[in-house]
Amino acid sequence: MTVLLCFWCTLQDNLDEVLLSWNNHRIQPSKSERVPHGRPVMMYNAPGLYGVDNYKHGIDRAKIDICNNECIFRRCPCDQTVYDLCELYVTELQLTYHVNADEGRLLYTTLRDCIKHDITVV
């Protein structure tokens, strides 16, 4: 799980970049008149401009709160004990989670070595 912890932010940043690129790309007109064309972000936010119905539905705030309480987000993608231990090392060694792939590999090996050292000392 330490690997996921070390690359979590980099992975999420890459996924966010793909999402932004996809939502802003232009869908070219099709031979079929029934297939709308344009930018997905605009088609979603202003479906009337594309001659289609708006099928969005509001979500009860209580359901959103339940999801927020039950889902795993950026802060802790692994076992809580491993996460707490890594947080301790990151603080003590003044490391950062928000890294590129090369720095993530270095962070992983550093955290792995710290954990291995503490396990063998006990």
Number of C-alpha atoms within 10 A of each C-alpha: 10 18 15 15 22 26 22 20 18 18 15 12 14 11 12 12 12 12 11 12 11 14 16 14 12 14 14 11 11 10 7 7 8 9 12 17 14 15 15 17 15 15 18 15 11 14 17 12 11 14 11 14 10 12 7 9 6 5 8 8 9 9 10 11 10 10 11 11 10 9 8 11 10 9 11 14 17 15 11 10 9 16 17 13 14 21 16 12 16 16 11 9 11 8 14 13 18 14 18 15 13 10 15 22 15 14 22 20 15 17 22 15 12 14 16 11 11 10 9 7 7 5
